[in-house]
Each structure stands twice: as structure tokens, then as C-alpha cells.
Amino acid sequence: MNTQTVNANPIIDAAIGWRPGQDVWLESQNYFMRSLKPEDASDRMLAWWADPEIMAPLRKKARTYSRGNLVRYIDKFDNAGGFLLGIFVKDTGLHIG
């Protein structure tokens, strides 16, 4: 299994080859997690954000976003001071969380 942990420690960052501002990529046998990109703003993701049951554990209020609003939200995360990661099925690329 190939997994990595992102850490703000420069020595560890150098050891795993990640630097602040770069996309994050972590993977396991069946899934991968990576930095979200504007092109990930899908109808599926918009539906999650509008679902109170899904948003409650995140302590976020469910709301209806336009695709443009979601793209702007995703763009706010720079992989240095803030991260927005998605979980995907490795075999299909399906965004599941």
C-alpha cells in the first residue's frame, strides 16, 4: 500500500517530495485523495452541498450553490494555507467524498 502523510515540517516535506502550494495526492489500494480542482465542480458535488444530512457532520449549513460559486470556492484553497481534498475510487475515478 502506498500512502503518504502531508506535514508542515520541511524535513518531512522534502522526504516525501511535497512542498506547500503543490497539489496533494495520497493513495491506498482502492482509493486516492487529491486536491480538488475547479473542473471537479460537478452536479454530484453540488448535490452533496445542498444535502443537510451530508453537511451536518462538517458543521456547514446546506445550501444551493451554482457551479460558478463552487468553482470560486474550490479556487480559494491554495494547498499551502488551506486544503480542499476529494476522495476518489481508484479504478473508476468516481468522486465519492
Secondary structure, 3 states (H helix, E strand, C coil): CCCCCCCCCHHHHHHHCCCCCCCCEEECCCEEEEECCHHHCCHHHHHHHHCHHHHHHHCCCCCCCCHHHHHHHHHCCCCCCCCCEEEEECCCCCECC
